[in-house]
């Protein structure tokens, strides 16, 4: 399973595993300024603060989204 990385500020990184994604759209609905499937890259972590990102990632139903804080990864 390939996981893609989208860094923010050098200490926080969003992790996305496409093969786990069920395209529920919760990420897009919750933080449309961060997640836009029509853009490249489609994830722009700089557009939200870390707390908002963590809250949204924790609500990903498939576990396709996770995050890493200074080397400590968290995903479902």
PDB file of N, CA, C, O and CB in Angstrom:
ATOM      1  N   UNK A   1       0.836  -1.184   0.000  1.00  0.00           N
ATOM      2  CA  UNK A   1       0.000   0.000   0.000  1.00  0.00           C
ATOM      3  C   UNK A   1       0.879   1.245   0.000  1.00  0.00           C
ATOM      4  O   UNK A   1       1.674   1.467   0.913  1.00  0.00           O
ATOM      5  CB  UNK A   1      -0.950   0.000   1.213  1.00  0.00           C
ATOM      6  N   UNK A   2       0.718   2.037  -1.029  1.00  0.00           N
ATOM      7  CA  UNK A   2       1.479   3.280  -1.108  1.00  0.00           C
ATOM      8  C   UNK A   2       0.750   4.378  -0.336  1.00  0.00           C
ATOM      9  O   UNK A   2      -0.456   4.570  -0.495  1.00  0.00           O
ATOM     10  CB  UNK A   2       1.696   3.701  -2.586  1.00  0.00           C
ATOM     11  N   UNK A   3       1.494   5.090   0.496  1.00  0.00           N
ATOM     12  CA  UNK A   3       0.956   6.218   1.239  1.00  0.00           C
ATOM     13  C   UNK A   3       1.620   7.485   0.735  1.00  0.00           C
ATOM     14  O   UNK A   3       2.843   7.562   0.623  1.00  0.00           O
ATOM     15  CB  UNK A   3       1.171   6.044   2.766  1.00  0.00           C
ATOM     16  N   UNK A   4       0.796   8.476   0.434  1.00  0.00           N
ATOM     17  CA  UNK A   4       1.308   9.759  -0.036  1.00  0.00           C
ATOM     18  C   UNK A   4       1.374  10.714   1.140  1.00  0.00           C
ATOM     19  O   UNK A   4       0.566  10.648   2.066  1.00  0.00           O
ATOM     20  CB  UNK A   4       0.423  10.341  -1.175  1.00  0.00           C
ATOM     21  N   UNK A   5       2.358  11.606   1.081  1.00  0.00           N
ATOM     22  CA  UNK A   5       2.635  12.510   2.200  1.00  0.00           C
ATOM     23  C   UNK A   5       2.441  13.957   1.768  1.00  0.00           C
ATOM     24  O   UNK A   5       2.895  14.367   0.700  1.00  0.00           O
ATOM     25  CB  UNK A   5       4.068  12.298   2.733  1.00  0.00           C
ATOM     26  N   UNK A   6       1.754  14.728   2.620  1.00  0.00           N
ATOM     27  CA  UNK A   6       1.505  16.143   2.365  1.00  0.00           C
ATOM     28  C   UNK A   6       1.931  16.935   3.603  1.00  0.00           C
ATOM     29  O   UNK A   6       1.162  17.067   4.555  1.00  0.00           O
ATOM     30  CB  UNK A   6      -0.004  16.402   2.017  1.00  0.00           C
ATOM     31  N   UNK A   7       3.174  17.466   3.584  1.00  0.00           N
ATOM     32  CA  UNK A   7       3.718  18.140   4.768  1.00  0.00           C
ATOM     33  C   UNK A   7       3.149  19.545   5.006  1.00  0.00           C
ATOM     34  O   UNK A   7       2.715  20.233   4.082  1.00  0.00           O
ATOM     35  CB  UNK A   7       5.209  18.232   4.643  1.00  0.00           C
ATOM     36  N   UNK A   8       3.171  19.936   6.276  1.00  0.00           N
ATOM     37  CA  UNK A   8       2.760  21.272   6.713  1.00  0.00           C
ATOM     38  C   UNK A   8       3.759  21.737   7.758  1.00  0.00           C
ATOM     39  O   UNK A   8       3.938  21.074   8.779  1.00  0.00           O
ATOM     40  CB  UNK A   8       1.292  21.276   7.284  1.00  0.00           C
ATOM     41  N   UNK A   9       4.401  22.851   7.521  1.00  0.00           N
ATOM     42  CA  UNK A   9       5.278  23.502   8.496  1.00  0.00           C
ATOM     43  C   UNK A   9       6.420  22.640   9.034  1.00  0.00           C
ATOM     44  O   UNK A   9       6.975  22.958  10.086  1.00  0.00           O
ATOM     45  CB  UNK A   9       4.464  23.963   9.631  1.00  0.00           C
ATOM     46  N   UNK A  10       6.780  21.580   8.356  1.00  0.00           N
ATOM     47  CA  UNK A  10       7.913  20.777   8.764  1.00  0.00           C
ATOM     48  C   UNK A  10       7.702  19.850   9.950  1.00  0.00           C
ATOM     49  O   UNK A  10       8.525  18.967  10.191  1.00  0.00           O
ATOM     50  CB  UNK A  10       9.006  21.655   9.064  1.00  0.00           C
ATOM     51  N   UNK A  11       6.613  20.032  10.702  1.00  0.00           N
ATOM     52  CA  UNK A  11       6.417  19.177  11.870  1.00  0.00           C
ATOM     53  C   UNK A  11       5.142  18.335  11.781  1.00  0.00           C
ATOM     54  O   UNK A  11       4.949  17.421  12.583  1.00  0.00           O
ATOM     55  CB  UNK A  11       6.376  20.026  13.119  1.00  0.00           C
ATOM     56  N   UNK A  12       4.285  18.630  10.825  1.00  0.00           N
ATOM     57  CA  UNK A  12       3.012  17.919  10.682  1.00  0.00           C
ATOM     58  C   UNK A  12       2.869  17.480   9.230  1.00  0.00           C
ATOM     59  O   UNK A  12       3.143  18.257   8.315  1.00  0.00           O
ATOM     60  CB  UNK A  12       1.802  18.817  11.119  1.00  0.00           C
ATOM     61  N   UNK A  13       2.442  16.241   9.018  1.00  0.00           N
ATOM     62  CA  UNK A  13       2.259  15.719   7.664  1.00  0.00           C
ATOM     63  C   UNK A  13       0.957  14.932   7.601  1.00  0.00           C
ATOM     64  O   UNK A  13       0.689  14.083   8.452  1.00  0.00           O
ATOM     65  CB  UNK A  13       3.461  14.828   7.240  1.00  0.00           C
ATOM     66  N   UNK A  14       0.147  15.225   6.576  1.00  0.00           N
ATOM     67  CA  UNK A  14      -1.037  14.413   6.314  1.00  0.00           C
ATOM     68  C   UNK A  14      -0.589  13.206   5.503  1.00  0.00           C
ATOM     69  O   UNK A  14       0.170  13.339   4.544  1.00  0.00           O
ATOM     70  CB  UNK A  14      -2.150  15.233   5.558  1.00  0.00           C
ATOM     71  N   UNK A  15      -1.062  12.032   5.892  1.00  0.00           N
ATOM     72  CA  UNK A  15      -0.771  10.786   5.189  1.00  0.00           C
ATOM     73  C   UNK A  15      -2.055  10.321   4.509  1.00  0.00           C
ATOM     74  O   UNK A  15      -3.113  10.280   5.138  1.00  0.00           O
ATOM     75  CB  UNK A  15      -0.214   9.689   6.168  1.00  0.00           C
ATOM     76  N   UNK A  16      -1.966   9.972   3.229  1.00  0.00           N
ATOM     77  CA  UNK A  16      -3.132   9.487   2.498  1.00  0.00           C
ATOM     78  C   UNK A  16      -2.786   8.192   1.785  1.00  0.00           C
ATOM     79  O   UNK A  16      -1.830   8.137   1.011  1.00  0.00           O
ATOM     80  CB  UNK A  16      -3.633  10.543   1.492  1.00  0.00           C
ATOM     81  N   UNK A  17      -3.574   7.142   2.050  1.00  0.00           N
ATOM     82  CA  UNK A  17      -3.397   5.847   1.405  1.00  0.00           C
ATOM     83  C   UNK A  17      -4.562   5.650   0.437  1.00  0.00           C
ATOM     84  O   UNK A  17      -5.647   5.241   0.851  1.00  0.00           O
ATOM     85  CB  UNK A  17      -3.322   4.681   2.461  1.00  0.00           C
ATOM     86  N   UNK A  18      -4.345   5.939  -0.859  1.00  0.00           N
ATOM     87  CA  UNK A  18      -5.426   5.875  -1.841  1.00  0.00           C
ATOM     88  C   UNK A  18      -6.167   4.539  -1.884  1.00  0.00           C
ATOM     89  O   UNK A  18      -7.378   4.516  -2.102  1.00  0.00           O
ATOM     90  CB  UNK A  18      -4.877   6.164  -3.190  1.00  0.00           C
ATOM     91  N   UNK A  19      -5.469   3.442  -1.682  1.00  0.00           N
ATOM     92  CA  UNK A  19      -6.115   2.129  -1.779  1.00  0.00           C
ATOM     93  C   UNK A  19      -7.146   1.898  -0.664  1.00  0.00           C
ATOM     94  O   UNK A  19      -8.007   1.029  -0.799  1.00  0.00           O
ATOM     95  CB  UNK A  19      -5.058   1.030  -1.734  1.00  0.00           C
ATOM     96  N   UNK A  20      -7.069   2.658   0.425  1.00  0.00           N
ATOM     97  CA  UNK A  20      -8.041   2.536   1.516  1.00  0.00           C
ATOM     98  C   UNK A  20      -9.242   3.471   1.333  1.00  0.00           C
ATOM     99  O   UNK A  20     -10.284   3.281   1.960  1.00  0.00           O
ATOM    100  CB  UNK A  20      -7.364   2.828   2.849  1.00  0.00           C
ATOM    101  N   UNK A  21      -9.087   4.472   0.478  1.00  0.00           N
ATOM    102  CA  UNK A  21     -10.089   5.534   0.347  1.00  0.00           C
ATOM    103  C   UNK A  21     -11.384   4.998  -0.268  1.00  0.00           C
ATOM    104  O   UNK A  21     -11.363   4.346  -1.312  1.00  0.00           O
ATOM    105  CB  UNK A  21      -9.537   6.686  -0.508  1.00  0.00           C
ATOM    106  N   UNK A  22     -12.520   5.285   0.398  1.00  0.00           N
ATOM    107  CA  UNK A  22     -13.828   4.872  -0.110  1.00  0.00           C
ATOM    108  C   UNK A  22     -14.584   6.068  -0.710  1.00  0.00           C
ATOM    109  O   UNK A  22     -15.751   5.944  -1.081  1.00  0.00           O
ATOM    110  CB  UNK A  22     -14.662   4.224   1.021  1.00  0.00           C
ATOM    111  N   UNK A  23     -13.928   7.200  -0.801  1.00  0.00           N
ATOM    112  CA  UNK A  23     -14.482   8.416  -1.405  1.00  0.00           C
ATOM    113  C   UNK A  23     -15.796   8.837  -0.757  1.00  0.00           C
ATOM    114  O   UNK A  23     -16.745   9.214  -1.444  1.00  0.00           O
ATOM    115  CB  UNK A  23     -14.694   8.209  -2.894  1.00  0.00           C
ATOM    116  N   UNK A  24     -15.841   8.768   0.569  1.00  0.00           N
ATOM    117  CA  UNK A  24     -17.024   9.194   1.310  1.00  0.00           C
ATOM    118  C   UNK A  24     -17.225  10.706   1.196  1.00  0.00           C
ATOM    119  O   UNK A  24     -18.351  11.192   1.303  1.00  0.00           O
ATOM    120  CB  UNK A  24     -16.905   8.784   2.785  1.00  0.00           C
ATOM    121  N   UNK A  25     -16.143  11.444   0.980  1.00  0.00           N
ATOM    122  CA  UNK A  25     -16.237  12.885   0.786  1.00  0.00           C
ATOM    123  C   UNK A  25     -16.289  13.708   2.064  1.00  0.00           C
ATOM    124  O   UNK A  25     -16.468  14.924   2.011  1.00  0.00           O
ATOM    125  CB  UNK A  25     -17.429  13.183  -0.014  1.00  0.00           C
ATOM    126  N   UNK A  26     -16.136  13.064   3.198  1.00  0.00           N
ATOM    127  CA  UNK A  26     -16.192  13.795   4.454  1.00  0.00           C
ATOM    128  C   UNK A  26     -15.064  14.821   4.548  1.00  0.00           C
ATOM    129  O   UNK A  26     -15.263  15.919   5.067  1.00  0.00           O
ATOM    130  CB  UNK A  26     -16.123  12.827   5.631  1.00  0.00           C
ATOM    131  N   UNK A  27     -13.900  14.472   4.055  1.00  0.00           N
ATOM    132  CA  UNK A  27     -12.767  15.400   4.088  1.00  0.00           C
ATOM    133  C   UNK A  27     -13.078  16.653   3.272  1.00  0.00           C
ATOM    134  O   UNK A  27     -12.823  17.771   3.720  1.00  0.00           O
ATOM    135  CB  UNK A  27     -11.490  14.717   3.554  1.00  0.00           C
ATOM    136  N   UNK A  28     -13.623  16.464   2.082  1.00  0.00           N
ATOM    137  CA  UNK A  28     -13.950  17.586   1.197  1.00  0.00           C
ATOM    138  C   UNK A  28     -15.054  18.446   1.801  1.00  0.00           C
ATOM    139  O   UNK A  28     -14.985  19.674   1.751  1.00  0.00           O
ATOM    140  CB  UNK A  28     -14.378  17.075  -0.191  1.00  0.00           C
ATOM    141  N   UNK A  29     -16.065  17.807   2.369  1.00  0.00           N
ATOM    142  CA  UNK A  29     -17.187  18.546   2.967  1.00  0.00           C
ATOM    143  C   UNK A  29     -16.762  19.303   4.220  1.00  0.00           C
ATOM    144  O   UNK A  29     -17.251  20.403   4.478  1.00  0.00           O
ATOM    145  CB  UNK A  29     -18.330  17.590   3.306  1.00  0.00           C
ATOM    146  N   UNK A  30     -15.857  18.721   4.996  1.00  0.00           N
ATOM    147  CA  UNK A  30     -15.442  19.322   6.255  1.00  0.00           C
ATOM    148  C   UNK A  30     -14.428  20.441   6.059  1.00  0.00           C
ATOM    149  O   UNK A  30     -14.558  21.507   6.662  1.00  0.00           O
ATOM    150  CB  UNK A  30     -14.865  18.266   7.161  1.00  0.00           C
ATOM    151  N   UNK A  31     -13.424  20.213   5.226  1.00  0.00           N
ATOM    152  CA  UNK A  31     -12.361  21.202   5.008  1.00  0.00           C
ATOM    153  C   UNK A  31     -12.104  21.369   3.510  1.00  0.00           C
ATOM    154  O   UNK A  31     -11.076  20.931   2.994  1.00  0.00           O
ATOM    155  CB  UNK A  31     -11.053  20.777   5.738  1.00  0.00           C
ATOM    156  N   UNK A  32     -13.040  22.002   2.828  1.00  0.00           N
ATOM    157  CA  UNK A  32     -12.913  22.161   1.373  1.00  0.00           C
ATOM    158  C   UNK A  32     -11.729  23.037   0.980  1.00  0.00           C
ATOM    159  O   UNK A  32     -11.247  22.957  -0.150  1.00  0.00           O
ATOM    160  CB  UNK A  32     -14.188  22.753   0.805  1.00  0.00           C
ATOM    161  N   UNK A  33     -11.259  23.870   1.900  1.00  0.00           N
ATOM    162  CA  UNK A  33     -10.083  24.695   1.607  1.00  0.00           C
ATOM    163  C   UNK A  33      -8.795  23.867   1.627  1.00  0.00           C
ATOM    164  O   UNK A  33      -7.763  24.318   1.129  1.00  0.00           O
ATOM    165  CB  UNK A  33      -9.980  25.844   2.617  1.00  0.00           C
ATOM    166  N   UNK A  34      -8.847  22.670   2.195  1.00  0.00           N
ATOM    167  CA  UNK A  34      -7.685  21.773   2.262  1.00  0.00           C
ATOM    168  C   UNK A  34      -7.791  20.679   1.196  1.00  0.00           C
ATOM    169  O   UNK A  34      -6.823  20.394   0.492  1.00  0.00           O
ATOM    170  CB  UNK A  34      -7.567  21.138   3.672  1.00  0.00           C
ATOM    171  N   UNK A  35      -8.970  20.071   1.085  1.00  0.00           N
ATOM    172  CA  UNK A  35      -9.164  18.922   0.195  1.00  0.00           C
ATOM    173  C   UNK A  35      -9.992  19.331  -1.019  1.00  0.00           C
ATOM    174  O   UNK A  35     -11.168  19.672  -0.892  1.00  0.00           O
ATOM    175  CB  UNK A  35      -9.852  17.757   0.948  1.00  0.00           C
ATOM    176  N   UNK A  36      -9.374  19.295  -2.191  1.00  0.00           N
ATOM    177  CA  UNK A  36     -10.079  19.611  -3.425  1.00  0.00           C
ATOM    178  C   UNK A  36      -9.598  18.640  -4.502  1.00  0.00           C
ATOM    179  O   UNK A  36      -8.517  18.825  -5.060  1.00  0.00           O
ATOM    180  CB  UNK A  36      -9.841  21.104  -3.855  1.00  0.00           C
ATOM    181  N   UNK A  37     -10.388  17.608  -4.801  1.00  0.00           N
ATOM    182  CA  UNK A  37      -9.971  16.573  -5.746  1.00  0.00           C
ATOM    183  C   UNK A  37      -9.645  17.090  -7.149  1.00  0.00           C
ATOM    184  O   UNK A  37      -8.967  16.404  -7.914  1.00  0.00           O
ATOM    185  CB  UNK A  37     -11.042  15.546  -5.845  1.00  0.00           C
ATOM    186  N   UNK A  38     -10.115  18.282  -7.495  1.00  0.00           N
ATOM    187  CA  UNK A  38      -9.847  18.829  -8.831  1.00  0.00           C
ATOM    188  C   UNK A  38      -8.494  19.529  -8.905  1.00  0.00           C
ATOM    189  O   UNK A  38      -7.988  19.767 -10.001  1.00  0.00           O
ATOM    190  CB  UNK A  38     -10.946  19.803  -9.227  1.00  0.00           C
ATOM    191  N   UNK A  39      -7.901  19.862  -7.765  1.00  0.00           N
ATOM    192  CA  UNK A  39      -6.600  20.540  -7.724  1.00  0.00           C
ATOM    193  C   UNK A  39      -5.459  19.537  -7.677  1.00  0.00           C
ATOM    194  O   UNK A  39      -5.663  18.368  -7.352  1.00  0.00           O
ATOM    195  CB  UNK A  39      -6.520  21.475  -6.515  1.00  0.00           C
ATOM    196  N   UNK A  40      -4.276  19.991  -7.999  1.00  0.00           N
ATOM    197  CA  UNK A  40      -3.049  19.202  -7.844  1.00  0.00           C
ATOM    198  C   UNK A  40      -2.014  20.065  -7.158  1.00  0.00           C
ATOM    199  O   UNK A  40      -1.680  21.118  -7.701  1.00  0.00           O
ATOM    200  CB  UNK A  40      -2.517  18.685  -9.219  1.00  0.00           C
ATOM    201  N   UNK A  41      -1.490  19.705  -6.024  1.00  0.00           N
ATOM    202  CA  UNK A  41      -1.920  18.534  -5.249  1.00  0.00           C
ATOM    203  C   UNK A  41      -3.326  18.761  -4.700  1.00  0.00           C
ATOM    204  O   UNK A  41      -3.740  19.899  -4.477  1.00  0.00           O
ATOM    205  CB  UNK A  41      -0.928  18.242  -4.089  1.00  0.00           C
ATOM    206  N   UNK A  42      -4.040  17.690  -4.490  1.00  0.00           N
ATOM    207  CA  UNK A  42      -5.426  17.820  -4.049  1.00  0.00           C
ATOM    208  C   UNK A  42      -5.554  18.076  -2.550  1.00  0.00           C
ATOM    209  O   UNK A  42      -6.612  18.491  -2.076  1.00  0.00           O
ATOM    210  CB  UNK A  42      -6.192  16.579  -4.413  1.00  0.00           C
ATOM    211  N   UNK A  43      -4.475  17.829  -1.804  1.00  0.00           N
ATOM    212  CA  UNK A  43      -4.464  18.110  -0.363  1.00  0.00           C
ATOM    213  C   UNK A  43      -3.494  19.259  -0.107  1.00  0.00           C
ATOM    214  O   UNK A  43      -2.320  19.185  -0.469  1.00  0.00           O
ATOM    215  CB  UNK A  43      -4.059  16.834   0.469  1.00  0.00           C
ATOM    216  N   UNK A  44      -3.997  20.327   0.523  1.00  0.00           N
ATOM    217  CA  UNK A  44      -3.179  21.501   0.837  1.00  0.00           C
ATOM    218  C   UNK A  44      -3.275  21.779   2.340  1.00  0.00           C
ATOM    219  O   UNK A  44      -4.102  22.586   2.765  1.00  0.00           O
ATOM    220  CB  UNK A  44      -3.641  22.752   0.005  1.00  0.00           C
ATOM    221  N   UNK A  45      -2.436  21.116   3.150  1.00  0.00           N
ATOM    222  CA  UNK A  45      -2.520  21.237   4.600  1.00  0.00           C
ATOM    223  C   UNK A  45      -2.291  22.650   5.127  1.00  0.00           C
ATOM    224  O   UNK A  45      -2.740  22.975   6.226  1.00  0.00           O
ATOM    225  CB  UNK A  45      -1.533  20.322   5.225  1.00  0.00           C
ATOM    226  N   UNK A  46      -1.607  23.486   4.366  1.00  0.00           N
ATOM    227  CA  UNK A  46      -1.328  24.856   4.825  1.00  0.00           C
ATOM    228  C   UNK A  46      -2.610  25.682   4.988  1.00  0.00           C
ATOM    229  O   UNK A  46      -2.587  26.734   5.627  1.00  0.00           O
ATOM    230  CB  UNK A  46      -0.386  25.556   3.839  1.00  0.00           C
ATOM    231  N   UNK A  47      -3.724  25.216   4.416  1.00  0.00           N
ATOM    232  CA  UNK A  47      -4.968  25.979   4.443  1.00  0.00           C
ATOM    233  C   UNK A  47      -5.828  25.765   5.691  1.00  0.00           C
ATOM    234  O   UNK A  47      -6.969  26.225   5.744  1.00  0.00           O
ATOM    235  CB  UNK A  47      -5.767  25.638   3.245  1.00  0.00           C
ATOM    236  N   UNK A  48      -5.288  25.071   6.687  1.00  0.00           N
ATOM    237  CA  UNK A  48      -6.000  24.877   7.961  1.00  0.00           C
ATOM    238  C   UNK A  48      -4.965  24.711   9.060  1.00  0.00           C
ATOM    239  O   UNK A  48      -3.805  24.394   8.797  1.00  0.00           O
ATOM    240  CB  UNK A  48      -6.962  23.631   7.904  1.00  0.00           C
ATOM    241  N   UNK A  49      -5.399  24.931  10.298  1.00  0.00           N
ATOM    242  CA  UNK A  49      -4.450  24.734  11.394  1.00  0.00           C
ATOM    243  C   UNK A  49      -4.403  23.250  11.779  1.00  0.00           C
ATOM    244  O   UNK A  49      -5.265  22.461  11.392  1.00  0.00           O
ATOM    245  CB  UNK A  49      -4.839  25.607  12.623  1.00  0.00           C
ATOM    246  N   UNK A  50      -3.393  22.904  12.535  1.00  0.00           N
ATOM    247  CA  UNK A  50      -3.154  21.498  12.892  1.00  0.00           C
ATOM    248  C   UNK A  50      -4.338  20.894  13.630  1.00  0.00           C
ATOM    249  O   UNK A  50      -4.695  19.743  13.380  1.00  0.00           O
ATOM    250  CB  UNK A  50      -1.900  21.375  13.751  1.00  0.00           C
ATOM    251  N   UNK A  51      -4.946  21.640  14.523  1.00  0.00           N
ATOM    252  CA  UNK A  51      -6.084  21.131  15.294  1.00  0.00           C
ATOM    253  C   UNK A  51      -7.262  20.788  14.368  1.00  0.00           C
ATOM    254  O   UNK A  51      -7.895  19.746  14.536  1.00  0.00           O
ATOM    255  CB  UNK A  51      -6.524  22.171  16.356  1.00  0.00           C
ATOM    256  N   UNK A  52      -7.554  21.652  13.402  1.00  0.00           N
ATOM    257  CA  UNK A  52      -8.634  21.393  12.440  1.00  0.00           C
ATOM    258  C   UNK A  52      -8.331  20.153  11.610  1.00  0.00           C
ATOM    259  O   UNK A  52      -9.214  19.331  11.363  1.00  0.00           O
ATOM    260  CB  UNK A  52      -8.841  22.608  11.516  1.00  0.00           C
ATOM    261  N   UNK A  53      -7.076  20.023  11.181  1.00  0.00           N
ATOM    262  CA  UNK A  53      -6.678  18.870  10.370  1.00  0.00           C
ATOM    263  C   UNK A  53      -6.822  17.568  11.145  1.00  0.00           C
ATOM    264  O   UNK A  53      -7.360  16.592  10.624  1.00  0.00           O
ATOM    265  CB  UNK A  53      -5.239  19.030   9.889  1.00  0.00           C
ATOM    266  N   UNK A  54      -6.347  17.549  12.376  1.00  0.00           N
ATOM    267  CA  UNK A  54      -6.430  16.331  13.199  1.00  0.00           C
ATOM    268  C   UNK A  54      -7.889  15.938  13.431  1.00  0.00           C
ATOM    269  O   UNK A  54      -8.243  14.764  13.326  1.00  0.00           O
ATOM    270  CB  UNK A  54      -5.712  16.539  14.557  1.00  0.00           C
ATOM    271  N   UNK A  55      -8.728  16.916  13.745  1.00  0.00           N
ATOM    272  CA  UNK A  55     -10.143  16.626  13.989  1.00  0.00           C
ATOM    273  C   UNK A  55     -10.792  16.005  12.753  1.00  0.00           C
ATOM    274  O   UNK A  55     -11.550  15.042  12.865  1.00  0.00           O
ATOM    275  CB  UNK A  55     -10.893  17.908  14.394  1.00  0.00           C
ATOM    276  N   UNK A  56     -10.496  16.553  11.584  1.00  0.00           N
ATOM    277  CA  UNK A  56     -11.067  16.027  10.343  1.00  0.00           C
ATOM    278  C   UNK A  56     -10.510  14.644  10.027  1.00  0.00           C
ATOM    279  O   UNK A  56     -11.269  13.738   9.684  1.00  0.00           O
ATOM    280  CB  UNK A  56     -10.790  16.984   9.177  1.00  0.00           C
ATOM    281  N   UNK A  57      -9.205  14.471  10.135  1.00  0.00           N
ATOM    282  CA  UNK A  57      -8.568  13.187   9.832  1.00  0.00           C
ATOM    283  C   UNK A  57      -9.119  12.086  10.744  1.00  0.00           C
ATOM    284  O   UNK A  57      -9.337  10.959  10.299  1.00  0.00           O
ATOM    285  CB  UNK A  57      -7.031  13.295   9.988  1.00  0.00           C
ATOM    286  N   UNK A  58      -9.340  12.412  12.002  1.00  0.00           N
ATOM    287  CA  UNK A  58      -9.893  11.427  12.940  1.00  0.00           C
ATOM    288  C   UNK A  58     -11.298  10.982  12.555  1.00  0.00           C
ATOM    289  O   UNK A  58     -11.765   9.946  13.027  1.00  0.00           O
ATOM    290  CB  UNK A  58      -9.911  12.000  14.345  1.00  0.00           C
ATOM    291  N   UNK A  59     -11.978  11.747  11.706  1.00  0.00           N
ATOM    292  CA  UNK A  59     -13.328  11.399  11.262  1.00  0.00           C
ATOM    293  C   UNK A  59     -13.363  10.680   9.911  1.00  0.00           C
ATOM    294  O   UNK A  59     -14.443  10.413   9.385  1.00  0.00           O
ATOM    295  CB  UNK A  59     -14.163  12.644  11.182  1.00  0.00           C
ATOM    296  N   UNK A  60     -12.215  10.368   9.356  1.00  0.00           N
ATOM    297  CA  UNK A  60     -12.168   9.659   8.071  1.00  0.00           C
ATOM    298  C   UNK A  60     -12.687   8.231   8.286  1.00  0.00           C
ATOM    299  O   UNK A  60     -12.077   7.464   9.031  1.00  0.00           O
ATOM    300  CB  UNK A  60     -10.703   9.646   7.480  1.00  0.00           C
ATOM    301  N   UNK A  61     -13.807   7.862   7.642  1.00  0.00           N
ATOM    302  CA  UNK A  61     -14.414   6.555   7.909  1.00  0.00           C
ATOM    303  C   UNK A  61     -13.601   5.356   7.433  1.00  0.00           C
ATOM    304  O   UNK A  61     -13.732   4.266   7.989  1.00  0.00           O
ATOM    305  CB  UNK A  61     -15.747   6.504   7.274  1.00  0.00           C
ATOM    306  N   UNK A  62     -12.773   5.537   6.424  1.00  0.00           N
ATOM    307  CA  UNK A  62     -12.039   4.398   5.870  1.00  0.00           C
ATOM    308  C   UNK A  62     -10.644   4.220   6.465  1.00  0.00           C
ATOM    309  O   UNK A  62     -10.029   3.165   6.313  1.00  0.00           O
ATOM    310  CB  UNK A  62     -11.924   4.553   4.384  1.00  0.00           C
ATOM    311  N   UNK A  63     -10.150   5.256   7.144  1.00  0.00           N
ATOM    312  CA  UNK A  63      -8.778   5.202   7.642  1.00  0.00           C
ATOM    313  C   UNK A  63      -7.753   5.521   6.571  1.00  0.00           C
ATOM    314  O   UNK A  63      -6.559   5.297   6.770  1.00  0.00           O
ATOM    315  CB  UNK A  63      -8.494   3.846   8.217  1.00  0.00           C
ATOM    316  N   UNK A  64      -8.204   6.043   5.432  1.00  0.00           N
ATOM    317  CA  UNK A  64      -7.282   6.395   4.350  1.00  0.00           C
ATOM    318  C   UNK A  64      -6.413   7.596   4.716  1.00  0.00           C
ATOM    319  O   UNK A  64      -5.304   7.746   4.205  1.00  0.00           O
ATOM    320  CB  UNK A  64      -8.061   6.691   3.071  1.00  0.00           C
ATOM    321  N   UNK A  65      -6.924   8.448   5.603  1.00  0.00           N
ATOM    322  CA  UNK A  65      -6.169   9.611   6.051  1.00  0.00           C
ATOM    323  C   UNK A  65      -5.570   9.341   7.429  1.00  0.00           C
ATOM    324  O   UNK A  65      -6.203   8.746   8.301  1.00  0.00           O
ATOM    325  CB  UNK A  65      -7.068  10.867   6.085  1.00  0.00           C
ATOM    326  N   UNK A  66      -4.365   9.785   7.589  1.00  0.00           N
ATOM    327  CA  UNK A  66      -3.687   9.718   8.878  1.00  0.00           C
ATOM    328  C   UNK A  66      -2.802  10.938   8.974  1.00  0.00           C
ATOM    329  O   UNK A  66      -2.818  11.793   8.088  1.00  0.00           O
ATOM    330  CB  UNK A  66      -2.860   8.393   9.041  1.00  0.00           C
ATOM    331  N   UNK A  67      -2.038  11.026  10.029  1.00  0.00           N
ATOM    332  CA  UNK A  67      -1.118  12.147  10.161  1.00  0.00           C
ATOM    333  C   UNK A  67       0.107  11.735  10.938  1.00  0.00           C
ATOM    334  O   UNK A  67       0.117  10.728  11.646  1.00  0.00           O
ATOM    335  CB  UNK A  67      -1.797  13.329  10.836  1.00  0.00           C
ATOM    336  N   UNK A  68       1.126  12.529  10.789  1.00  0.00           N
ATOM    337  CA  UNK A  68       2.399  12.293  11.461  1.00  0.00           C
ATOM    338  C   UNK A  68       2.831  13.618  12.082  1.00  0.00           C
ATOM    339  O   UNK A  68       2.824  14.659  11.426  1.00  0.00           O
ATOM    340  CB  UNK A  68       3.493  11.736  10.465  1.00  0.00           C
ATOM    341  N   UNK A  69       3.200  13.560  13.339  1.00  0.00           N
ATOM    342  CA  UNK A  69       3.720  14.732  14.029  1.00  0.00           C
ATOM    343  C   UNK A  69       5.148  14.405  14.442  1.00  0.00           C
ATOM    344  O   UNK A  69       5.369  13.561  15.310  1.00  0.00           O
ATOM    345  CB  UNK A  69       2.830  15.126  15.270  1.00  0.00           C
ATOM    346  N   UNK A  70       6.110  15.068  13.827  1.00  0.00           N
ATOM    347  CA  UNK A  70       7.532  14.856  14.110  1.00  0.00           C
ATOM    348  C   UNK A  70       7.904  13.389  14.224  1.00  0.00           C
ATOM    349  O   UNK A  70       8.556  12.987  15.188  1.00  0.00           O
ATOM    350  CB  UNK A  70       7.911  15.561  15.380  1.00  0.00           C
ATOM    351  N   UNK A  71       7.495  12.582  13.246  1.00  0.00           N
ATOM    352  CA  UNK A  71       7.885  11.179  13.201  1.00  0.00           C
ATOM    353  C   UNK A  71       6.935  10.209  13.858  1.00  0.00           C
ATOM    354  O   UNK A  71       7.124   8.999  13.734  1.00  0.00           O
ATOM    355  CB  UNK A  71       9.181  11.032  13.818  1.00  0.00           C
ATOM    356  N   UNK A  72       5.913  10.692  14.557  1.00  0.00           N
ATOM    357  CA  UNK A  72       4.955   9.800  15.186  1.00  0.00           C
ATOM    358  C   UNK A  72       3.703   9.737  14.319  1.00  0.00           C
ATOM    359  O   UNK A  72       2.931  10.695  14.276  1.00  0.00           O
ATOM    360  CB  UNK A  72       4.613  10.271  16.627  1.00  0.00           C
ATOM    361  N   UNK A  73       3.495   8.616  13.625  1.00  0.00           N
ATOM    362  CA  UNK A  73       2.350   8.533  12.730  1.00  0.00           C
ATOM    363  C   UNK A  73       1.130   7.994  13.450  1.00  0.00           C
ATOM    364  O   UNK A  73       1.233   7.177  14.365  1.00  0.00           O
ATOM    365  CB  UNK A  73       2.676   7.660  11.533  1.00  0.00           C
ATOM    366  N   UNK A  74      -0.049   8.480  13.008  1.00  0.00           N
ATOM    367  CA  UNK A  74      -1.307   8.031  13.548  1.00  0.00           C
ATOM    368  C   UNK A  74      -2.259   7.805  12.396  1.00  0.00           C
ATOM    369  O   UNK A  74      -2.577   8.736  11.656  1.00  0.00           O
ATOM    370  CB  UNK A  74      -1.879   9.042  14.561  1.00  0.00           C
ATOM    371  N   UNK A  75      -2.707   6.597  12.242  1.00  0.00           N
ATOM    372  CA  UNK A  75      -3.706   6.290  11.215  1.00  0.00           C
ATOM    373  C   UNK A  75      -4.506   5.093  11.693  1.00  0.00           C
ATOM    374  O   UNK A  75      -4.084   4.366  12.593  1.00  0.00           O
ATOM    375  CB  UNK A  75      -3.040   6.007   9.819  1.00  0.00           C
ATOM    376  N   UNK A  76      -5.668   4.896  11.078  1.00  0.00           N
ATOM    377  CA  UNK A  76      -6.554   3.796  11.490  1.00  0.00           C
ATOM    378  C   UNK A  76      -6.103   2.492  10.871  1.00  0.00           C
ATOM    379  O   UNK A  76      -6.723   1.454  11.100  1.00  0.00           O
ATOM    380  CB  UNK A  76      -8.010   4.086  11.096  1.00  0.00           C
TER     381      UNK A  76
END
